[in-house]
Amino acid sequence: MKNKKNKPFKLRLGFALSGFIIAIRQENSFRFQMIAAISALVFLAVMQPEPIWWAIIVIMITAVLTAELFNTALEELCDYVQPEHHDAIGKIKDVAAAAVLMASAGSLFVAALMIVDLLL
């Protein structure tokens, strides 16, 4: 396989978009997170909070989707390296999933704070 480093930006962007499409097609969790992200953005558009809330929510959405993409990549790598069940690989996958859970929980906490702020 040819080295993908030091390629033109347009080509590297294509690699990144390809990874995004792979995640959308193959990962139910990523699709769920995308639906949640779009829902959050629609909620922001309807409620029209202060710009700071837009920034915070978009940062949280980005953090969750990024965690999910890293989790997907790590799972793919683990499955390639060790196709059969292995306790160590299971622990690695569980910790990666916990990272997504933490980012999601943080996002829900921020959303709750925003809703409280909007109601006050």
C-alpha positions in Angstrom: 0.0 0.0 0.0 1.3 3.4 -0.9 2.1 5.9 1.8 -0.7 8.5 2.3 1.5 11.1 4.0 2.6 14.3 2.3 -0.2 14.1 -0.3 -2.0 17.2 -1.6 -4.7 18.7 0.7 -7.5 17.8 -1.8 -6.4 14.1 -1.8 -6.1 14.0 2.0 -9.5 15.6 2.3 -10.9 12.8 0.1 -9.4 10.3 2.5 -11.1 12.0 5.5 -14.5 12.2 3.7 -14.1 8.6 2.8 -13.7 7.7 6.5 -16.7 9.8 7.3 -18.8 8.0 4.8 -17.6 4.6 6.0 -18.6 5.5 9.5 -22.1 6.6 8.4 -22.6 3.4 6.3 -21.2 0.9 8.8 -21.8 2.2 12.3 -25.3 2.4 13.8 -23.9 4.3 16.8 -22.4 7.0 14.5 -25.7 7.3 12.6 -27.5 7.7 15.9 -25.0 10.4 17.0 -25.5 12.2 13.7 -29.3 12.2 14.2 -28.8 13.5 17.7 -26.4 16.2 16.4 -28.9 17.3 13.7 -31.7 17.3 16.3 -29.6 19.5 18.6 -28.9 22.0 15.8 -32.6 22.1 14.9 -33.4 22.8 18.6 -30.8 25.6 18.7 -32.3 27.1 15.5 -35.8 27.0 17.0 -34.9 28.2 20.5 -32.3 30.8 19.3 -30.1 30.9 22.4 -27.2 33.3 22.9 -24.3 32.7 20.5 -22.2 31.3 23.4 -24.6 28.4 23.6 -24.3 27.7 19.9 -20.5 27.6 20.3 -20.6 25.3 23.3 -23.1 22.9 21.8 -21.3 22.7 18.5 -18.0 22.0 20.4 -19.8 19.2 22.3 -21.3 17.8 19.1 -17.9 17.8 17.5 -16.4 16.1 20.6 -19.0 13.3 20.5 -18.7 12.7 16.8 -14.9 12.7 17.0 -15.0 10.2 19.9 -17.3 8.0 17.9 -15.0 8.1 14.9 -12.0 7.2 17.0 -14.0 4.4 18.6 -14.9 3.1 15.2 -11.4 3.3 13.9 -10.0 1.5 17.0 -12.6 -1.2 16.7 -11.8 -1.8 13.1 -8.1 -2.0 13.9 -8.7 -4.4 16.8 -10.9 -6.7 14.7 -8.3 -6.7 11.9 -5.4 -7.5 14.3 -7.4 -10.0 16.4 -10.5 -11.4 14.7 -11.2 -13.9 17.4 -12.4 -12.9 20.9 -9.5 -11.8 23.2 -9.9 -10.4 26.7 -7.3 -7.6 26.1 -9.0 -6.5 22.8 -12.4 -6.6 24.6 -11.0 -4.2 27.3 -9.6 -1.9 24.6 -12.9 -1.7 22.9 -14.8 -1.2 26.2 -12.5 1.7 27.1 -13.0 3.3 23.7 -16.8 3.0 24.1 -16.5 4.5 27.5 -14.9 7.6 25.9 -17.9 8.0 23.7 -20.2 7.6 26.7 -18.3 10.3 28.6 -18.5 12.7 25.7 -22.2 12.0 25.3 -22.8 12.4 29.0 -21.0 15.7 29.0 -23.0 16.9 26.0 -26.3 16.0 27.8 -25.1 17.9 30.9 -24.3 21.0 28.7 -27.7 20.7 27.0 -29.4 20.6 30.4 -27.6 23.7 31.5 -28.6 25.5 28.3 -32.2 24.5 28.8 -32.2 25.8 32.4 -30.6 29.0 31.2 -33.3 29.4 28.5 -36.1 28.9 31.0 -34.7 31.4 33.5 
